[in-house]
């Protein structure tokens, strides 16, 4: 189901914003002109990724420094870490629409 998450202007360039989409906590990350959506929960110990730092397309968990690619959900550090869920994003008329299961 696709749901309006927020306005594009609410997600700072090079930053993140937490949104609740149909009961799912989602991190919206703005990388250049693109917006990506991924799960808010770190696969390590459940840290809130929306409170982490975004550097390019890499989002760092604020609890233990695990690093994720917001485009794919892949965990970079440590390399054995589990990926996080990612969600399809569509931008229309200045609004961000996210598809969650």
DSSP file (Angstrom, degrees, kcal/mol; ACC not computed):
  #  RESIDUE AA STRUCTURE BP1 BP2  ACC     N-H-->O    O-->H-N    N-H-->O    O-->H-N    TCO  KAPPA ALPHA  PHI   PSI    X-CA   Y-CA   Z-CA
    1    1 A X              0   0    0      0, 0.0    99,-2.1     0, 0.0     2,-0.5   0.000 360.0 360.0 360.0 130.2    0.0    0.0    0.0
    2    2 A X  E     -A   99   0A   0     97,-0.2     2,-0.4    99,-0.1    97,-0.3  -0.782 360.0-179.8 -93.7 130.8    1.4    3.4   -1.0
    3    3 A X  E     -A   98   0A   0     95,-2.8    95,-2.9    -2,-0.5     2,-0.4  -0.973  34.5-109.7-133.2 142.3    0.9    6.2    1.6
    4    4 A X  E     -A   97   0A   0     -2,-0.4    93,-0.3    93,-0.2     3,-0.1  -0.588  34.3-179.3 -69.2 126.1    1.9    9.9    1.7
    5    5 A X  E     -     0   0A   0     91,-3.4     2,-0.3     1,-0.4    15,-0.2   0.872  51.8 -54.7 -95.2 -46.6    4.7   10.2    4.2
    6    6 A X  E     -A   96   0A   0     90,-1.0    90,-3.4    13,-0.1    -1,-0.4  -0.955  63.8 -66.3-175.6-179.5    5.5   13.9    4.2
    7    7 A X  E >   -A   95   0A   0     -2,-0.3     3,-1.6    88,-0.2     4,-0.3  -0.647  40.7-122.8 -85.7 148.5    6.4   16.8    2.0
    8    8 A X  G >  S+     0   0    0     86,-2.7     3,-1.9     1,-0.3    87,-0.1   0.890 111.9  61.6 -56.2 -40.3    9.8   16.8    0.2
    9    9 A X  G 3  S+     0   0    0     85,-0.4    -1,-0.3     1,-0.3     4,-0.1   0.670  93.2  65.6 -64.3 -15.2   10.6   20.1    1.9
   10   10 A X  G <  S+     0   0    0     -3,-1.6     2,-0.7     1,-0.1    -1,-0.3   0.594  90.2  71.3 -81.7 -11.2   10.3   18.5    5.3
   11   11 A X  S <  S-     0   0    0     -3,-1.9     6,-0.1    -4,-0.3    -1,-0.1  -0.919  87.7-132.2-107.3 112.5   13.4   16.2    4.7
   12   12 A X    >   -     0   0    0     -2,-0.7     3,-2.2     4,-0.3    18,-0.4  -0.311  28.5 -98.1 -66.3 144.5   16.5   18.3    4.7
   13   13 A X  T 3  S+     0   0    0      1,-0.3    18,-0.1    -4,-0.1    -1,-0.1  -0.428 113.4  12.2 -59.9 127.6   19.0   17.9    1.9
   14   14 A X  T 3  S+     0   0    0     16,-1.6    -1,-0.3     1,-0.3    40,-0.3   0.657 120.6  88.3  76.6  15.9   21.7   15.5    3.2
   15   15 A X    <   -     0   0    0     -3,-2.2    15,-2.6    15,-0.3    -1,-0.3  -0.714  66.3-120.1-135.8-175.2   19.6   14.5    6.2
   16   16 A X  E     -C   29   0B   0     13,-0.2     2,-0.3    -2,-0.2    -4,-0.3  -0.822  11.7-165.2-128.1 163.9   16.9   12.2    7.5
   17   17 A X  E     -C   28   0B   0     11,-1.8    11,-3.1    -2,-0.3     2,-0.4  -0.978  21.9-126.2-149.1 138.9   13.4   12.4    8.9
   18   18 A X  E     +C   27   0B   0     -2,-0.3     2,-0.3     9,-0.2     9,-0.2  -0.697  32.2 176.6 -83.5 136.0   11.4    9.8   10.8
   19   19 A X  E     -C   26   0B   0      7,-2.7     7,-3.3    -2,-0.4     2,-0.6  -0.989  27.3-136.9-136.3 147.2    7.9    9.1    9.3
   20   20 A X  E     -C   25   0B   0     -2,-0.3     2,-0.6     5,-0.2     5,-0.2  -0.932  23.9-172.7-104.5 118.8    5.2    6.7   10.3
   21   21 A X  E >   -C   24   0B   0      3,-3.1     3,-1.7    -2,-0.6   -16,-0.1  -0.922  69.5 -30.6-118.2 107.2    3.8    5.0    7.2
   22   22 A X  T 3  S-     0   0    0     -2,-0.6    -1,-0.2     1,-0.3     3,-0.1   0.870 127.5 -45.2  53.7  40.4    0.8    2.8    7.8
   23   23 A X  T 3  S+     0   0    0      1,-0.2     2,-0.5     0, 0.0    -1,-0.3   0.428 116.6 114.6  86.5  -0.1    2.0    1.9   11.3
   24   24 A X  E <   -C   21   0B   0     -3,-1.7    -3,-3.1    15,-0.0     2,-0.6  -0.899  66.0-130.4-107.0 129.5    5.6    1.3   10.1
   25   25 A X  E     -C   20   0B   0     -2,-0.5    15,-1.4    -5,-0.2     2,-0.4  -0.685  35.7-178.1 -79.1 121.2    8.5    3.5   11.3
   26   26 A X  E     -CD  19  39B   0     -7,-3.3    -7,-2.7    -2,-0.6     2,-0.6  -0.952  25.0-139.2-126.6 137.9   10.4    4.6    8.3
   27   27 A X  E     -CD  18  38B   0     11,-3.1    11,-1.8    -2,-0.4     2,-0.6  -0.868  15.2-156.1 -93.6 124.2   13.6    6.7    7.8
   28   28 A X  E     -CD  17  37B   0    -11,-3.1   -11,-1.8    -2,-0.6     2,-0.5  -0.910  13.5-170.3 -98.4 122.9   13.3    9.1    4.9
   29   29 A X  E     -CD  16  36B   0      7,-2.7     7,-2.8    -2,-0.6     2,-0.7  -0.961  12.2-150.5-120.6 127.7   16.8   10.0    3.7
   30   30 A X  E     + D   0  35B   0    -15,-2.6   -16,-1.6    -2,-0.5     2,-0.6  -0.864  16.5 177.1-103.7 113.6   17.5   12.7    1.1
   31   31 A X  E >   - D   0  34B   0      3,-2.2     3,-2.0    -2,-0.7     2,-0.3  -0.939  66.7 -49.0-117.1 106.2   20.6   12.1   -1.0
   32   32 A X  T 3  S-     0   0    0     -2,-0.6   -18,-0.2     1,-0.3    24,-0.0  -0.528 121.7 -25.1  64.5-127.4   20.9   14.9   -3.6
   33   33 A X  T 3  S+     0   0    0     -2,-0.3     2,-0.3   -20,-0.1    -1,-0.3   0.435 123.1  91.5 -95.1  -0.9   17.6   15.2   -5.3
   34   34 A X  E <   -D   31   0B   0     -3,-2.0    -3,-2.2     2,-0.0     2,-0.4  -0.674  60.3-153.3 -96.6 150.0   16.6   11.6   -4.4
   35   35 A X  E     -D   30   0B   0     -2,-0.3     2,-0.3    -5,-0.2    -5,-0.2  -0.986  11.9-169.3-121.1 132.9   14.7   10.4   -1.4
   36   36 A X  E     -D   29   0B   0     -7,-2.8    -7,-2.7    -2,-0.4     2,-0.4  -0.858   7.7-150.7-118.5 154.6   15.1    6.9    0.0
   37   37 A X  E     +DE  28  87B   0     50,-0.7    50,-2.5    -2,-0.3     2,-0.3  -0.992  22.9 158.1-129.0 133.1   13.0    5.0    2.6
   38   38 A X  E     -DE  27  86B   0    -11,-1.8   -11,-3.1    -2,-0.4    48,-0.2  -0.925  46.9 -71.6-144.8 169.8   14.3    2.3    4.9
   39   39 A X  E     -D   26   0B   0     46,-2.5   -13,-0.2    -2,-0.3    45,-0.1  -0.270  32.7-139.9 -62.1 148.4   13.4    0.7    8.3
   40   40 A X  S    S+     0   0    0    -15,-1.4     9,-3.1     9,-0.1     2,-0.6   0.530  77.1  87.1 -86.4  -7.4   14.1    2.8   11.4
   41   41 A X  B    S-F   48   0C   0    -16,-0.2     7,-0.2     7,-0.2     6,-0.1  -0.846  75.4-131.3-106.3 121.8   15.4   -0.2   13.4
   42   42 A X     >  -     0   0    0      5,-2.5     4,-1.4    -2,-0.6    41,-0.1  -0.406  14.5-135.0 -64.1 139.0   19.1   -1.2   13.3
   43   43 A X  T  4 S+     0   0    0     39,-0.3    -1,-0.1     2,-0.1    39,-0.1   0.599  96.8  62.0 -74.0  -9.4   19.5   -5.0   12.8
   44   44 A X  T  4 S-     0   0    0     38,-0.1    -1,-0.1     3,-0.1    -3,-0.0   0.981 132.3 -20.0 -79.7 -68.0   22.1   -5.1   15.5
   45   45 A X  T  4 S-     0   0    0      2,-0.0    -2,-0.1     0, 0.0    -1,-0.0   0.168  95.4 -94.0-132.6  16.4   20.3   -4.1   18.7
   46   46 A X     <  +     0   0    0     -4,-1.4    -3,-0.1     1,-0.2     3,-0.0   0.690  61.3 171.6  82.9  18.2   17.3   -2.2   17.5
   47   47 A X        -     0   0    0     -6,-0.1    -5,-2.5     1,-0.1     2,-1.1  -0.218  43.7-102.1 -61.1 152.7   18.8    1.3   17.6
   48   48 A X  B >   -F   41   0C   0     -7,-0.2     3,-2.0     1,-0.2    14,-0.4  -0.657  31.7-168.5 -81.1 100.3   16.7    4.2   16.1
   49   49 A X  G >  S+     0   0    0     -9,-3.1     3,-2.0    -2,-1.1    -1,-0.2   0.773  81.2  70.8 -61.6 -26.3   18.4    4.8   12.7
   50   50 A X  G 3  S+     0   0    0    -10,-0.4    -1,-0.3     1,-0.3   -34,-0.1   0.680  97.0  52.8 -64.6 -16.0   16.4    8.1   12.3
   51   51 A X  G <  S+     0   0    0     -3,-2.0    -1,-0.3   -11,-0.2    -2,-0.2   0.382  96.0  95.4 -97.2   2.5   18.6    9.5   15.0
   52   52 A X  S <  S-     0   0    0     -3,-2.0     2,-0.4    -4,-0.2     9,-0.2  -0.136  81.6 -93.5 -84.4-176.9   21.8    8.5   13.2
   53   53 A X  E     -G   60   0D   0      7,-0.8     7,-2.7   -38,-0.1     2,-0.5  -0.830  27.3-147.9-103.1 137.0   24.0   10.5   10.9
   54   54 A X  E     +G   59   0D   0     -2,-0.4     2,-0.5   -40,-0.3     5,-0.2  -0.912  16.8 176.9-103.7 126.7   23.7   10.4    7.1
   55   55 A X  E >   -G   58   0D   0      3,-2.9     3,-2.0    -2,-0.5     2,-0.4  -0.928  69.5 -48.4-128.6 105.1   26.9   10.8    5.0
   56   56 A X  T 3  S-     0   0    0     -2,-0.5   -24,-0.1     1,-0.3   -42,-0.1  -0.583 123.4 -25.0  65.6-124.2   26.1   10.5    1.4
   57   57 A X  T 3  S+     0   0    0     -2,-0.4    13,-2.8    -3,-0.1     2,-0.5   0.277 118.4 101.3-101.2   9.5   24.0    7.4    1.1
   58   58 A X  E <   -GH  55  69D   0     -3,-2.0    -3,-2.9    11,-0.2     2,-0.5  -0.848  52.9-164.3-103.8 126.2   25.4    5.8    4.3
   59   59 A X  E     -GH  54  68D   0      9,-3.1     9,-2.7    -2,-0.5     2,-0.5  -0.925   7.6-151.5-111.0 126.6   23.4    6.0    7.5
   60   60 A X  E     -GH  53  67D   0     -7,-2.7    -7,-0.8    -2,-0.5     7,-0.2  -0.835  17.3-123.7-101.9 130.8   25.1    5.3   10.9
   61   61 A X     >  -     0   0    0      5,-3.1     4,-1.5    -2,-0.5   -12,-0.1  -0.521  15.6-140.7 -68.2 133.9   23.2    3.9   13.8
   62   62 A X  T  4 S+     0   0    0    -14,-0.4    -1,-0.1    -2,-0.2   -13,-0.1   0.685  92.9  56.5 -72.3 -16.3   23.6    6.2   16.8
   63   63 A X  T  4 S-     0   0    0      1,-0.1    -1,-0.2     3,-0.1    -3,-0.0   0.961 130.1  -5.4 -81.7 -53.4   24.0    3.3   19.3
   64   64 A X  T  4 S-     0   0    0      2,-0.1    -2,-0.1     0, 0.0    -1,-0.1   0.284  93.8-106.4-132.0   9.8   26.9    1.2   18.1
   65   65 A X     <  +     0   0    0     -4,-1.5    -3,-0.1     1,-0.2     2,-0.1   0.622  54.4 164.3  79.2  13.4   27.9    2.7   14.7
   66   66 A X        -     0   0    0     -6,-0.1    -5,-3.1     1,-0.1     2,-0.4  -0.422  28.7-140.6 -64.9 144.7   26.6    0.1   12.4
   67   67 A X  E     -HI  60  77D   0     10,-1.6     9,-3.3    -7,-0.2    10,-0.9  -0.923  20.2-175.7-120.5 129.9   26.5    1.5    8.9
   68   68 A X  E     -HI  59  75D   0     -9,-2.7    -9,-3.1    -2,-0.4     2,-0.7  -0.916  28.1-127.1-125.7 148.5   23.8    1.0    6.2
   69   69 A X  E >>  -H   58   0D   0      5,-2.3     4,-3.4    -2,-0.3     3,-0.6  -0.858  18.4-154.5 -89.6 116.7   23.3    2.0    2.6
   70   70 A X  T 34 S+     0   0    0    -13,-2.8   -33,-0.2    -2,-0.7    -1,-0.1   0.701  90.8  58.8 -68.5 -17.7   19.9    3.8    2.5
   71   71 A X  T 34 S+     0   0    0    -14,-0.4    -1,-0.2   -35,-0.1   -34,-0.1   0.842 126.8  10.9 -77.7 -33.4   19.5    2.9   -1.2
   72   72 A X  T <4 S-     0   0    0     -3,-0.6    -2,-0.2     2,-0.1    14,-0.2   0.595  91.0-123.5-120.8 -18.8   19.8   -0.9   -0.7
   73   73 A X     <  +     0   0    0     -4,-3.4    11,-2.2     1,-0.3    -3,-0.1   0.384  58.1 152.3  83.9  -3.5   19.5   -1.5    3.1
   74   74 A X        -     0   0    0     -5,-0.3    -5,-2.3     9,-0.2     2,-0.5  -0.325  44.9-128.6 -64.0 139.3   22.9   -3.4    2.9
   75   75 A X  E     +I   68   0D   0      6,-0.4    -7,-0.3    -7,-0.2     3,-0.1  -0.797  25.7 179.2 -90.0 126.6   25.0   -3.3    6.1
   76   76 A X  E     +     0   0D   0     -9,-3.3     2,-0.4    -2,-0.5    -1,-0.2   0.849  59.1  68.3 -92.6 -43.1   28.6   -2.1    5.6
   77   77 A X  E    S+I   67   0D   0    -10,-0.9   -10,-1.6     1,-0.2    -1,-0.3  -0.990 108.3  19.8-129.6 123.3   29.9   -2.3    9.1
   78   78 A X  S >  S-     0   0    0     -2,-0.4     3,-1.9   -12,-0.2    -1,-0.2   0.704  85.5-144.5 -72.5 160.6   30.3   -4.9   10.3
   79   79 A X  T 3  S+     0   0    0      1,-0.3    -4,-0.1    -2,-0.1    -2,-0.1   0.674  98.0  59.7 -67.2 -15.4   30.2   -6.8    7.0
   80   80 A X  T 3  S+     0   0    0      2,-0.1    -1,-0.3    -4,-0.0    -4,-0.1   0.483  81.5 118.8 -89.0  -2.1   28.4   -9.7    8.7
   81   81 A X    <   -     0   0    0     -3,-1.9    -6,-0.4     1,-0.1     2,-0.2  -0.274  68.4-110.6 -69.3 149.5   25.4   -7.4    9.7
   82   82 A X        -     0   0    0      1,-0.1   -39,-0.3    -8,-0.1    -1,-0.1  -0.492  33.6-111.4 -77.2 147.0   22.0   -8.1    8.4
   83   83 A X        -     0   0    0     -2,-0.2     2,-0.3    -8,-0.1    -9,-0.2  -0.302  26.3-129.4 -71.2 160.2   20.4   -5.8    5.9
   84   84 A X        -     0   0    0    -11,-2.2     2,-0.1     1,-0.1   -42,-0.1  -0.751  32.5 -90.1-106.7 160.3   17.4   -3.6    6.8
   85   85 A X        -     0   0    0     -2,-0.3   -46,-2.5   -47,-0.0     2,-0.3  -0.387  38.1-160.7 -69.2 144.5   14.2   -3.3    4.9
   86   86 A X  E     -E   38   0B   0    -48,-0.2     2,-0.3   -14,-0.2   -48,-0.3  -0.891   4.5-151.1-121.4 158.2   13.9   -0.6    2.1
   87   87 A X  E     -E   37   0B   0    -50,-2.5   -50,-0.7    -2,-0.3    13,-0.1  -0.951  23.1-101.7-132.4 147.7   10.7    0.7    0.6
   88   88 A X  E     -B   99   0A   0     11,-0.6    11,-2.3    -2,-0.3     2,-0.4  -0.427  37.5-159.2 -67.6 140.3    9.7    2.2   -2.8
   89   89 A X  E     -B   98   0A   0      9,-0.2     2,-0.4    -2,-0.1     9,-0.2  -0.964  12.2-176.8-125.0 139.5    9.5    5.9   -2.9
   90   90 A X  E     -B   97   0A   0      7,-2.6     7,-3.3    -2,-0.4     2,-0.5  -1.000  12.3-152.9-132.9 136.2    7.6    8.1   -5.3
   91   91 A X  E     +B   96   0A   0     -2,-0.4     2,-0.4     5,-0.2     5,-0.2  -0.940  22.7 164.7-111.1 128.0    7.7   11.9   -5.3
   92   92 A X  E >   -B   95   0A   0      3,-2.3     3,-1.9    -2,-0.5    -2,-0.1  -0.972  64.9 -12.4-145.2 126.5    4.7   13.7   -6.8
   93   93 A X  T 3  S-     0   0    0     -2,-0.4     3,-0.1     1,-0.3    -1,-0.0   0.808 127.8 -51.8  58.3  32.5    3.6   17.3   -6.4
   94   94 A X  T 3  S+     0   0    0      1,-0.3   -86,-2.7   -87,-0.1   -85,-0.4   0.501 115.6 113.4  83.7   3.0    6.1   18.0   -3.6
   95   95 A X  E <   -AB   7  92A   0     -3,-1.9    -3,-2.3   -88,-0.3     2,-0.6  -0.833  61.9-134.3-110.3 148.3    4.9   15.0   -1.6
   96   96 A X  E     -AB   6  91A   0    -90,-3.4   -91,-3.4    -2,-0.3   -90,-1.0  -0.895  19.5-166.7-101.4 123.4    6.8   11.8   -0.7
   97   97 A X  E     -AB   4  90A   0     -7,-3.3    -7,-2.6    -2,-0.6     2,-0.4  -0.936   4.1-166.7-110.9 131.1    4.8    8.6   -1.2
   98   98 A X  E     -AB   3  89A   0    -95,-2.9   -95,-2.8    -2,-0.5     2,-0.6  -0.947  13.6-142.5-122.0 138.1    6.2    5.4    0.4
   99   99 A X  E     +AB   2  88A   0    -11,-2.3   -11,-0.6    -2,-0.4     2,-0.3  -0.888  25.4 174.8-101.6 117.8    5.0    1.8   -0.3
  100  100 A X              0   0    0    -99,-2.1   -13,-0.1    -2,-0.6    -2,-0.0  -0.899 360.0 360.0-119.2 150.4    5.0   -0.4    2.7
  101  101 A X              0   0    0     -2,-0.3   -99,-0.1   -99,-0.0   -79,-0.0   0.511 360.0 360.0 -66.9 360.0    3.7   -4.0    2.9
